[in-house]
Amino acid sequence: MEPPARVGRTSQEDLWAGDFGRDYMTRNRGDALVQSNRELFRKVLERTGPLASVVELGANIGNNLRALRGLLPDADLHSVEINPDAAAEVEAWGGATVQVGSLLDVELDGQWDLAFTKGVLIHLPPDHLEDVYRTLVEASRRFVLVCEYYNPTPVEVLYRGHEHALFKRDFAGEILDRFPDLRLVDYGFTYHRDPQFPLDDSTWFLMEKTGS
């Protein structure tokens, strides 16, 4: 499985499609992480109600999808992932379908009840966010969820020795400004020192299409 060839790939795409992305796979796996993710999505699903379909943009090895499968046993789960090795793990698991490719130019066929990112927008080049926001919103039939590092103003942070690899900003606020048919439903915070379900210090925002 190889992502489609593309001229002018960004440094961020090269980073995550290669060895750096494979190292991330090694660090971020295990039942405890899936369980913590399940608790996060349990809170989200309390506000959405039952969902028949979900798409994740940037799935890595499928930790979020595995958490969702436990909560939505009959739902159609789809994903996009740039790293072919990570995508192969999702495919081998078999609990979700996976499309190998970059979020900067992926073509999705259809819509899902929920479209989401988790820890992905922070790693994308800021000048491409507009296109990814559009892809995320257009992939949603009803709900959009982003769970990312939050900062009220855009800021770049050195990430594991790499420049231009991690950016914090108000992703949800920018999406709400650009797509007025979305409304904020709920938001919350995950904390690395949570005694039961620790996750990175991220803020999640659930939005809904008002015309749905």
MARNU-246512 format. One record per residue: residue number from 0; residue in one letter; x, y, z of N, C-alpha, C in turn. Coordinates in nm, 2 decimals, always signed. Layout:
NODE  pafi  paza  nX  nY  nZ  caX  caY  caZ  cX  cY  cZ
NODE  NUM  A  X  Y  Z  X  Y  Z  X  Y  Z .
...
//
This chain:
NODE  pafi  paza  nX  nY  nZ  caX  caY  caZ  cX  cY  cZ
NODE  0  M  +0.08  -0.12  +0.00  +0.00  +0.00  +0.00  +0.09  +0.12  +0.00 .
NODE  1  E  +0.08  +0.20  -0.10  +0.16  +0.33  -0.11  +0.07  +0.45  -0.14 .
NODE  2  P  +0.09  +0.56  -0.07  +0.01  +0.68  -0.10  +0.04  +0.72  -0.25 .
NODE  3  P  -0.06  +0.78  -0.31  -0.04  +0.82  -0.45  +0.07  +0.93  -0.46 .
NODE  4  A  +0.14  +0.92  -0.57  +0.25  +1.01  -0.60  +0.20  +1.15  -0.61 .
NODE  5  R  +0.27  +1.25  -0.56  +0.23  +1.39  -0.57  +0.35  +1.48  -0.58 .
NODE  6  V  +0.34  +1.58  -0.67  +0.45  +1.67  -0.69  +0.44  +1.78  -0.58 .
NODE  7  G  +0.56  +1.81  -0.52  +0.57  +1.92  -0.43  +0.51  +1.88  -0.29 .
NODE  8  R  +0.54  +1.76  -0.24  +0.50  +1.72  -0.11  +0.56  +1.81  -0.01 .
NODE  9  T  +0.48  +1.84  +0.10  +0.53  +1.93  +0.20  +0.63  +1.85  +0.30 .
NODE  10  S  +0.70  +1.93  +0.37  +0.80  +1.87  +0.47  +0.72  +1.79  +0.58 .
NODE  11  Q  +0.60  +1.84  +0.61  +0.52  +1.77  +0.71  +0.47  +1.63  +0.65 .
NODE  12  E  +0.43  +1.63  +0.53  +0.39  +1.50  +0.47  +0.51  +1.40  +0.46 .
NODE  13  D  +0.62  +1.45  +0.43  +0.74  +1.36  +0.42  +0.77  +1.30  +0.56 .
NODE  14  L  +0.76  +1.39  +0.66  +0.78  +1.35  +0.80  +0.69  +1.23  +0.84 .
NODE  15  W  +0.56  +1.25  +0.82  +0.47  +1.15  +0.87  +0.45  +1.03  +0.78 .
NODE  16  A  +0.49  +1.04  +0.66  +0.48  +0.92  +0.57  +0.60  +0.83  +0.58 .
NODE  17  G  +0.71  +0.88  +0.65  +0.83  +0.80  +0.66  +0.86  +0.75  +0.80 .
NODE  18  D  +0.99  +0.74  +0.83  +1.04  +0.68  +0.95  +0.98  +0.75  +1.08 .
NODE  19  F  +0.97  +0.89  +1.07  +0.92  +0.96  +1.19  +0.77  +0.91  +1.22 .
NODE  20  G  +0.69  +0.89  +1.11  +0.56  +0.84  +1.13  +0.56  +0.70  +1.19 .
NODE  21  R  +0.65  +0.62  +1.15  +0.66  +0.48  +1.20  +0.71  +0.48  +1.34 .
NODE  22  D  +0.79  +0.57  +1.38  +0.83  +0.58  +1.52  +0.71  +0.62  +1.61 .
NODE  23  Y  +0.63  +0.71  +1.55  +0.51  +0.75  +1.63  +0.42  +0.63  +1.65 .
NODE  24  M  +0.41  +0.54  +1.55  +0.33  +0.42  +1.57  +0.38  +0.33  +1.68 .
NODE  25  T  +0.51  +0.32  +1.70  +0.57  +0.24  +1.81  +0.54  +0.30  +1.94 .
NODE  26  R  +0.54  +0.44  +1.95  +0.52  +0.50  +2.08  +0.37  +0.50  +2.13 .
NODE  27  N  +0.28  +0.50  +2.03  +0.14  +0.53  +2.06  +0.05  +0.41  +2.02 .
NODE  28  R  +0.05  +0.31  +2.11  -0.03  +0.20  +2.09  -0.06  +0.13  +2.23 .
NODE  29  G  -0.16  +0.04  +2.23  -0.18  -0.03  +2.36  -0.33  -0.02  +2.40 .
NODE  30  D  -0.37  -0.11  +2.49  -0.51  -0.12  +2.53  -0.54  +0.00  +2.62 .
NODE  31  A  -0.44  +0.05  +2.70  -0.47  +0.16  +2.79  -0.50  +0.29  +2.71 .
NODE  32  L  -0.43  +0.31  +2.60  -0.46  +0.43  +2.52  -0.60  +0.42  +2.45 .
NODE  33  V  -0.63  +0.30  +2.40  -0.76  +0.28  +2.34  -0.87  +0.30  +2.45 .
NODE  34  Q  -0.85  +0.26  +2.57  -0.95  +0.28  +2.67  -0.97  +0.42  +2.71 .
NODE  35  S  -0.86  +0.50  +2.71  -0.87  +0.64  +2.74  -0.94  +0.71  +2.62 .
NODE  36  N  -0.92  +0.67  +2.50  -0.99  +0.73  +2.39  -1.14  +0.69  +2.39 .
NODE  37  R  -1.17  +0.57  +2.44  -1.31  +0.53  +2.44  -1.38  +0.62  +2.54 .
NODE  38  E  -1.32  +0.66  +2.65  -1.39  +0.75  +2.74  -1.41  +0.89  +2.68 .
NODE  39  L  -1.32  +0.94  +2.60  -1.34  +1.06  +2.54  -1.45  +1.05  +2.44 .
NODE  40  F  -1.46  +0.95  +2.36  -1.56  +0.94  +2.26  -1.70  +0.91  +2.32 .
NODE  41  R  -1.70  +0.84  +2.44  -1.82  +0.82  +2.51  -1.89  +0.95  +2.54 .
NODE  42  K  -1.81  +1.05  +2.59  -1.86  +1.18  +2.62  -1.91  +1.25  +2.49 .
NODE  43  V  -1.84  +1.24  +2.38  -1.89  +1.30  +2.26  -2.02  +1.24  +2.21 .
NODE  44  L  -2.03  +1.10  +2.22  -2.15  +1.04  +2.18  -2.27  +1.07  +2.26 .
NODE  45  E  -2.25  +1.11  +2.39  -2.36  +1.15  +2.47  -2.43  +1.27  +2.41 .
NODE  46  R  -2.36  +1.35  +2.33  -2.41  +1.47  +2.27  -2.46  +1.44  +2.13 .
NODE  47  T  -2.40  +1.35  +2.06  -2.45  +1.32  +1.92  -2.56  +1.22  +1.92 .
NODE  48  G  -2.57  +1.13  +2.01  -2.66  +1.02  +2.00  -2.60  +0.92  +1.91 .
NODE  49  P  -2.67  +0.81  +1.88  -2.62  +0.70  +1.79  -2.58  +0.75  +1.66 .
NODE  50  L  -2.46  +0.70  +1.61  -2.41  +0.73  +1.48  -2.40  +0.61  +1.39 .
NODE  51  A  -2.44  +0.62  +1.27  -2.43  +0.50  +1.18  -2.30  +0.50  +1.10 .
NODE  52  S  -2.23  +0.61  +1.10  -2.10  +0.62  +1.02  -2.01  +0.73  +1.07 .
NODE  53  V  -1.88  +0.70  +1.06  -1.78  +0.79  +1.11  -1.66  +0.79  +1.01 .
NODE  54  V  -1.60  +0.90  +0.99  -1.47  +0.90  +0.91  -1.37  +0.98  +0.99 .
NODE  55  E  -1.25  +0.93  +1.00  -1.14  +0.99  +1.07  -1.03  +1.03  +0.97 .
NODE  56  L  -0.99  +1.16  +0.97  -0.89  +1.21  +0.89  -0.76  +1.20  +0.97 .
NODE  57  G  -0.67  +1.11  +0.93  -0.54  +1.10  +1.00  -0.55  +0.99  +1.11 .
NODE  58  A  -0.57  +0.87  +1.07  -0.60  +0.76  +1.17  -0.48  +0.70  +1.24 .
NODE  59  N  -0.36  +0.71  +1.18  -0.25  +0.63  +1.22  -0.28  +0.49  +1.23 .
NODE  60  I  -0.25  +0.42  +1.34  -0.28  +0.27  +1.34  -0.42  +0.24  +1.39 .
NODE  61  G  -0.50  +0.34  +1.41  -0.65  +0.31  +1.44  -0.68  +0.31  +1.58 .
NODE  62  N  -0.61  +0.38  +1.67  -0.65  +0.38  +1.81  -0.78  +0.44  +1.84 .
NODE  63  N  -0.81  +0.55  +1.77  -0.94  +0.61  +1.79  -1.06  +0.53  +1.73 .
NODE  64  L  -1.03  +0.46  +1.61  -1.13  +0.38  +1.55  -1.16  +0.26  +1.63 .
NODE  65  R  -1.06  +0.20  +1.70  -1.08  +0.09  +1.79  -1.17  +0.13  +1.90 .
NODE  66  A  -1.14  +0.25  +1.96  -1.22  +0.30  +2.07  -1.37  +0.31  +2.02 .
NODE  67  L  -1.39  +0.37  +1.90  -1.52  +0.39  +1.85  -1.59  +0.26  +1.82 .
NODE  68  R  -1.52  +0.16  +1.77  -1.58  +0.03  +1.74  -1.64  -0.03  +1.86 .
NODE  69  G  -1.58  -0.01  +1.98  -1.64  -0.06  +2.10  -1.76  +0.01  +2.14 .
NODE  70  L  -1.78  +0.13  +2.10  -1.90  +0.21  +2.13  -2.00  +0.21  +2.03 .
NODE  71  L  -1.96  +0.18  +1.90  -2.05  +0.18  +1.79  -2.03  +0.05  +1.71 .
NODE  72  P  -2.07  -0.06  +1.76  -2.03  -0.19  +1.70  -2.09  -0.21  +1.56 .
NODE  73  D  -2.19  -0.14  +1.52  -2.25  -0.16  +1.39  -2.22  -0.05  +1.29 .
NODE  74  A  -2.15  +0.05  +1.34  -2.13  +0.17  +1.25  -2.03  +0.14  +1.14 .
NODE  75  D  -2.04  +0.21  +1.03  -1.95  +0.21  +0.92  -1.83  +0.31  +0.96 .
NODE  76  L  -1.71  +0.26  +0.97  -1.60  +0.34  +1.01  -1.50  +0.34  +0.89 .
NODE  77  H  -1.46  +0.46  +0.85  -1.37  +0.48  +0.74  -1.26  +0.58  +0.79 .
NODE  78  S  -1.15  +0.58  +0.72  -1.03  +0.66  +0.76  -0.94  +0.69  +0.65 .
NODE  79  V  -0.86  +0.80  +0.67  -0.76  +0.83  +0.58  -0.63  +0.84  +0.65 .
NODE  80  E  -0.52  +0.79  +0.60  -0.39  +0.78  +0.67  -0.28  +0.79  +0.56 .
NODE  81  I  -0.18  +0.88  +0.59  -0.07  +0.90  +0.49  +0.04  +0.80  +0.50 .
NODE  82  N  +0.06  +0.74  +0.62  +0.17  +0.64  +0.64  +0.12  +0.50  +0.60 .
NODE  83  P  +0.18  +0.44  +0.49  +0.13  +0.31  +0.45  +0.14  +0.20  +0.55 .
NODE  84  D  +0.24  +0.21  +0.64  +0.26  +0.10  +0.74  +0.14  +0.11  +0.84 .
NODE  85  A  +0.11  +0.24  +0.88  +0.00  +0.26  +0.98  -0.13  +0.22  +0.91 .
NODE  86  A  -0.15  +0.25  +0.79  -0.27  +0.22  +0.72  -0.29  +0.07  +0.71 .
NODE  87  A  -0.17  +0.00  +0.69  -0.18  -0.15  +0.68  -0.22  -0.21  +0.81 .
NODE  88  E  -0.19  -0.15  +0.92  -0.24  -0.20  +1.05  -0.39  -0.19  +1.07 .
NODE  89  V  -0.44  -0.07  +1.02  -0.59  -0.06  +1.02  -0.65  -0.16  +0.93 .
NODE  90  E  -0.60  -0.18  +0.82  -0.65  -0.28  +0.72  -0.65  -0.42  +0.78 .
NODE  91  A  -0.54  -0.45  +0.84  -0.52  -0.59  +0.90  -0.62  -0.61  +1.02 .
NODE  92  W  -0.64  -0.50  +1.10  -0.74  -0.51  +1.21  -0.88  -0.54  +1.15 .
NODE  93  G  -0.92  -0.48  +1.05  -1.04  -0.51  +0.98  -1.17  -0.44  +1.04 .
NODE  94  G  -1.15  -0.36  +1.14  -1.27  -0.30  +1.20  -1.31  -0.17  +1.13 .
NODE  95  A  -1.23  -0.12  +1.04  -1.26  +0.00  +0.96  -1.19  -0.01  +0.83 .
NODE  96  T  -1.24  +0.07  +0.73  -1.18  +0.08  +0.60  -1.08  +0.19  +0.61 .
NODE  97  V  -0.98  +0.19  +0.52  -0.87  +0.29  +0.53  -0.83  +0.33  +0.39 .
NODE  98  Q  -0.81  +0.45  +0.37  -0.77  +0.51  +0.24  -0.63  +0.57  +0.26 .
NODE  99  V  -0.53  +0.53  +0.18  -0.40  +0.58  +0.20  -0.38  +0.71  +0.11 .
NODE  100  G  -0.34  +0.81  +0.18  -0.33  +0.94  +0.11  -0.31  +1.06  +0.20 .
NODE  101  S  -0.28  +1.17  +0.14  -0.26  +1.29  +0.22  -0.39  +1.37  +0.24 .
NODE  102  L  -0.41  +1.43  +0.35  -0.52  +1.51  +0.38  -0.52  +1.64  +0.29 .
NODE  103  L  -0.41  +1.67  +0.24  -0.40  +1.79  +0.16  -0.47  +1.78  +0.02 .
NODE  104  D  -0.49  +1.66  -0.02  -0.55  +1.64  -0.16  -0.64  +1.52  -0.17 .
NODE  105  V  -0.68  +1.46  -0.05  -0.75  +1.34  -0.06  -0.89  +1.36  -0.12 .
NODE  106  E  -0.94  +1.27  -0.19  -1.08  +1.27  -0.25  -1.16  +1.17  -0.18 .
NODE  107  L  -1.26  +1.21  -0.11  -1.35  +1.12  -0.03  -1.48  +1.10  -0.11 .
NODE  108  D  -1.53  +0.98  -0.11  -1.65  +0.94  -0.18  -1.76  +0.92  -0.08 .
NODE  109  G  -1.84  +1.03  -0.06  -1.95  +1.01  +0.03  -1.94  +1.10  +0.15 .
NODE  110  Q  -2.04  +1.09  +0.24  -2.04  +1.16  +0.37  -2.07  +1.07  +0.48 .
NODE  111  W  -2.03  +1.11  +0.60  -2.05  +1.03  +0.72  -2.12  +1.11  +0.83 .
NODE  112  D  -2.18  +1.04  +0.92  -2.26  +1.12  +1.03  -2.16  +1.20  +1.11 .
NODE  113  L  -2.04  +1.16  +1.13  -1.94  +1.23  +1.21  -1.81  +1.23  +1.13 .
NODE  114  A  -1.75  +1.34  +1.11  -1.61  +1.35  +1.05  -1.52  +1.42  +1.16 .
NODE  115  F  -1.40  +1.36  +1.18  -1.32  +1.42  +1.29  -1.17  +1.40  +1.27 .
NODE  116  T  -1.10  +1.49  +1.34  -0.95  +1.47  +1.35  -0.92  +1.47  +1.50 .
NODE  117  K  -0.81  +1.41  +1.53  -0.76  +1.40  +1.67  -0.61  +1.40  +1.67 .
NODE  118  G  -0.55  +1.52  +1.71  -0.40  +1.53  +1.70  -0.35  +1.52  +1.57 .
NODE  119  V  -0.42  +1.58  +1.47  -0.37  +1.58  +1.33  -0.36  +1.72  +1.27 .
NODE  120  L  -0.45  +1.81  +1.30  -0.44  +1.94  +1.24  -0.32  +2.02  +1.29 .
NODE  121  I  -0.28  +1.98  +1.41  -0.16  +2.05  +1.47  -0.03  +2.02  +1.39 .
NODE  122  H  -0.03  +1.91  +1.31  +0.09  +1.87  +1.24  +0.08  +1.91  +1.09 .
NODE  123  L  -0.02  +1.99  +1.05  -0.04  +2.02  +0.91  +0.02  +2.16  +0.88 .
NODE  124  P  +0.07  +2.19  +0.77  +0.12  +2.32  +0.73  +0.01  +2.42  +0.74 .
NODE  125  P  +0.02  +2.53  +0.81  -0.08  +2.63  +0.83  -0.14  +2.68  +0.70 .
NODE  126  D  -0.06  +2.70  +0.59  -0.12  +2.75  +0.47  -0.20  +2.65  +0.39 .
NODE  127  H  -0.21  +2.53  +0.44  -0.30  +2.43  +0.38  -0.42  +2.40  +0.46 .
NODE  128  L  -0.44  +2.46  +0.58  -0.55  +2.43  +0.67  -0.69  +2.46  +0.60 .
NODE  129  E  -0.70  +2.56  +0.53  -0.82  +2.60  +0.46  -0.88  +2.48  +0.39 .
NODE  130  D  -0.80  +2.41  +0.31  -0.84  +2.30  +0.23  -0.88  +2.18  +0.31 .
NODE  131  V  -0.80  +2.16  +0.42  -0.83  +2.05  +0.51  -0.96  +2.07  +0.58 .
NODE  132  Y  -0.98  +2.20  +0.63  -1.11  +2.23  +0.69  -1.23  +2.20  +0.60 .
NODE  133  R  -1.21  +2.24  +0.47  -1.32  +2.22  +0.38  -1.35  +2.07  +0.36 .
NODE  134  T  -1.24  +1.99  +0.35  -1.25  +1.84  +0.33  -1.32  +1.78  +0.45 .
NODE  135  L  -1.28  +1.83  +0.57  -1.35  +1.78  +0.70  -1.49  +1.81  +0.70 .
NODE  136  V  -1.53  +1.93  +0.67  -1.67  +1.97  +0.68  -1.75  +1.91  +0.57 .
NODE  137  E  -1.70  +1.90  +0.45  -1.77  +1.84  +0.34  -1.79  +1.69  +0.36 .
NODE  138  A  -1.70  +1.62  +0.44  -1.71  +1.48  +0.47  -1.82  +1.45  +0.57 .
NODE  139  S  -1.87  +1.55  +0.64  -1.97  +1.53  +0.74  -2.11  +1.55  +0.69 .
NODE  140  R  -2.19  +1.45  +0.73  -2.33  +1.47  +0.70  -2.40  +1.55  +0.81 .
NODE  141  R  -2.34  +1.54  +0.94  -2.41  +1.61  +1.05  -2.31  +1.67  +1.15 .
NODE  142  F  -2.22  +1.59  +1.20  -2.13  +1.64  +1.31  -1.98  +1.65  +1.26 .
NODE  143  V  -1.91  +1.75  +1.32  -1.77  +1.77  +1.30  -1.70  +1.77  +1.43 .
NODE  144  L  -1.60  +1.70  +1.45  -1.52  +1.70  +1.58  -1.38  +1.72  +1.55 .
NODE  145  V  -1.32  +1.82  +1.63  -1.17  +1.83  +1.63  -1.12  +1.82  +1.77 .
NODE  146  C  -1.02  +1.75  +1.79  -0.96  +1.73  +1.92  -0.81  +1.76  +1.90 .
NODE  147  E  -0.76  +1.88  +1.94  -0.63  +1.92  +1.91  -0.57  +2.01  +2.02 .
NODE  148  Y  -0.44  +2.03  +2.01  -0.38  +2.13  +2.11  -0.44  +2.27  +2.08 .
NODE  149  Y  -0.48  +2.34  +2.18  -0.55  +2.47  +2.16  -0.45  +2.58  +2.20 .
NODE  150  N  -0.46  +2.69  +2.13  -0.40  +2.82  +2.17  -0.49  +2.93  +2.10 .
NODE  151  P  -0.51  +3.03  +2.18  -0.60  +3.14  +2.12  -0.55  +3.21  +2.00 .
NODE  152  T  -0.41  +3.21  +1.99  -0.35  +3.27  +1.87  -0.25  +3.16  +1.81 .
NODE  153  P  -0.23  +3.16  +1.68  -0.14  +3.06  +1.62  +0.00  +3.07  +1.68 .
NODE  154  V  +0.06  +2.96  +1.70  +0.20  +2.95  +1.75  +0.26  +2.82  +1.71 .
NODE  155  E  +0.39  +2.82  +1.68  +0.46  +2.70  +1.64  +0.55  +2.66  +1.75 .
NODE  156  V  +0.55  +2.52  +1.77  +0.63  +2.46  +1.88  +0.73  +2.36  +1.82 .
NODE  157  L  +0.85  +2.36  +1.87  +0.95  +2.26  +1.83  +0.89  +2.12  +1.88 .
NODE  158  Y  +0.89  +2.03  +1.79  +0.84  +1.89  +1.81  +0.94  +1.79  +1.79 .
NODE  159  R  +0.99  +1.73  +1.90  +1.09  +1.62  +1.89  +1.20  +1.66  +1.81 .
NODE  160  G  +1.25  +1.78  +1.82  +1.37  +1.83  +1.75  +1.34  +1.88  +1.61 .
NODE  161  H  +1.22  +1.88  +1.57  +1.18  +1.92  +1.43  +1.11  +2.05  +1.43 .
NODE  162  E  +1.15  +2.14  +1.35  +1.08  +2.27  +1.33  +0.97  +2.25  +1.22 .
NODE  163  H  +0.87  +2.34  +1.23  +0.76  +2.33  +1.13  +0.68  +2.20  +1.14 .
NODE  164  A  +0.68  +2.14  +1.26  +0.61  +2.01  +1.27  +0.50  +2.01  +1.37 .
NODE  165  L  +0.48  +2.12  +1.45  +0.36  +2.12  +1.54  +0.32  +2.27  +1.55 .
NODE  166  F  +0.19  +2.29  +1.54  +0.13  +2.42  +1.54  +0.01  +2.42  +1.63 .
NODE  167  K  +0.00  +2.51  +1.72  -0.12  +2.53  +1.80  -0.20  +2.65  +1.76 .
NODE  168  R  -0.33  +2.64  +1.76  -0.42  +2.76  +1.73  -0.56  +2.72  +1.76 .
NODE  169  D  -0.65  +2.81  +1.74  -0.80  +2.78  +1.76  -0.86  +2.72  +1.64 .
NODE  170  F  -0.83  +2.60  +1.62  -0.88  +2.53  +1.50  -1.03  +2.53  +1.49 .
NODE  171  A  -1.10  +2.50  +1.59  -1.25  +2.50  +1.59  -1.30  +2.64  +1.56 .
NODE  172  G  -1.24  +2.74  +1.63  -1.29  +2.88  +1.60  -1.28  +2.92  +1.46 .
NODE  173  E  -1.17  +2.88  +1.39  -1.15  +2.91  +1.25  -1.25  +2.84  +1.17 .
NODE  174  I  -1.28  +2.71  +1.20  -1.38  +2.64  +1.12  -1.52  +2.70  +1.14 .
NODE  175  L  -1.55  +2.74  +1.26  -1.68  +2.80  +1.28  -1.69  +2.94  +1.21 .
NODE  176  D  -1.58  +3.01  +1.20  -1.58  +3.14  +1.13  -1.60  +3.12  +0.98 .
NODE  177  R  -1.54  +3.01  +0.93  -1.55  +2.99  +0.78  -1.67  +2.91  +0.73 .
NODE  178  F  -1.74  +2.85  +0.82  -1.86  +2.77  +0.79  -1.97  +2.81  +0.88 .
NODE  179  P  -2.04  +2.91  +0.85  -2.15  +2.97  +0.93  -2.27  +2.87  +0.96 .
NODE  180  D  -2.28  +2.77  +0.88  -2.38  +2.67  +0.90  -2.35  +2.57  +1.01 .
NODE  181  L  -2.23  +2.58  +1.07  -2.20  +2.50  +1.18  -2.23  +2.57  +1.31 .
NODE  182  R  -2.27  +2.50  +1.41  -2.28  +2.56  +1.55  -2.21  +2.47  +1.65 .
NODE  183  L  -2.15  +2.53  +1.75  -2.08  +2.46  +1.85  -2.18  +2.39  +1.95 .
NODE  184  V  -2.16  +2.26  +1.96  -2.25  +2.18  +2.05  -2.19  +2.16  +2.19 .
NODE  185  D  -2.06  +2.13  +2.19  -2.00  +2.11  +2.32  -1.85  +2.11  +2.30 .
NODE  186  Y  -1.78  +2.12  +2.42  -1.63  +2.11  +2.41  -1.58  +2.06  +2.55 .
NODE  187  G  -1.46  +2.01  +2.55  -1.40  +1.96  +2.67  -1.25  +1.95  +2.66 .
NODE  188  F  -1.19  +1.90  +2.77  -1.05  +1.89  +2.78  -1.00  +1.75  +2.82 .
NODE  189  T  -0.89  +1.70  +2.76  -0.83  +1.58  +2.81  -0.70  +1.61  +2.88 .
NODE  190  Y  -0.67  +1.55  +2.99  -0.56  +1.59  +3.07  -0.46  +1.47  +3.09 .
NODE  191  H  -0.33  +1.50  +3.08  -0.23  +1.39  +3.09  -0.22  +1.33  +3.23 .
NODE  192  R  -0.27  +1.40  +3.33  -0.27  +1.35  +3.47  -0.40  +1.30  +3.52 .
NODE  193  D  -0.50  +1.28  +3.43  -0.62  +1.21  +3.46  -0.59  +1.08  +3.53 .
NODE  194  P  -0.64  +1.05  +3.65  -0.61  +0.93  +3.72  -0.66  +0.80  +3.66 .
NODE  195  Q  -0.76  +0.81  +3.57  -0.82  +0.69  +3.51  -0.80  +0.69  +3.36 .
NODE  196  F  -0.82  +0.80  +3.29  -0.81  +0.80  +3.15  -0.72  +0.91  +3.09 .
NODE  197  P  -0.59  +0.90  +3.12  -0.50  +1.01  +3.07  -0.49  +1.01  +2.92 .
NODE  198  L  -0.48  +1.13  +2.87  -0.45  +1.16  +2.73  -0.37  +1.29  +2.72 .
NODE  199  D  -0.32  +1.32  +2.60  -0.25  +1.45  +2.59  -0.34  +1.56  +2.63 .
NODE  200  D  -0.28  +1.67  +2.66  -0.36  +1.79  +2.70  -0.42  +1.86  +2.58 .
NODE  201  S  -0.53  +1.81  +2.54  -0.60  +1.85  +2.42  -0.74  +1.90  +2.45 .
NODE  202  T  -0.79  +1.98  +2.36  -0.93  +2.03  +2.38  -1.01  +1.98  +2.26 .
NODE  203  W  -1.13  +1.93  +2.29  -1.21  +1.88  +2.18  -1.33  +1.97  +2.17 .
NODE  204  F  -1.38  +1.99  +2.04  -1.49  +2.07  +2.01  -1.58  +1.99  +1.91 .
NODE  205  L  -1.71  +1.98  +1.95  -1.81  +1.91  +1.87  -1.90  +2.02  +1.81 .
NODE  206  M  -1.91  +2.01  +1.67  -1.99  +2.11  +1.60  -2.09  +2.03  +1.52 .
NODE  207  E  -2.20  +2.10  +1.49  -2.31  +2.03  +1.41  -2.36  +2.12  +1.30 .
NODE  208  K  -2.39  +2.06  +1.19  -2.45  +2.14  +1.07  -2.59  +2.17  +1.11 .
NODE  209  T  -2.62  +2.30  +1.10  -2.75  +2.35  +1.14  -2.86  +2.31  +1.04 .
NODE  210  G  -2.83  +2.28  +0.92  -2.92  +2.24  +0.82  -2.95  +2.09  +0.82 .
NODE  211  S  -2.88  +2.01  +0.90  -2.90  +1.87  +0.90  -3.02  +1.82  +0.98 .
//
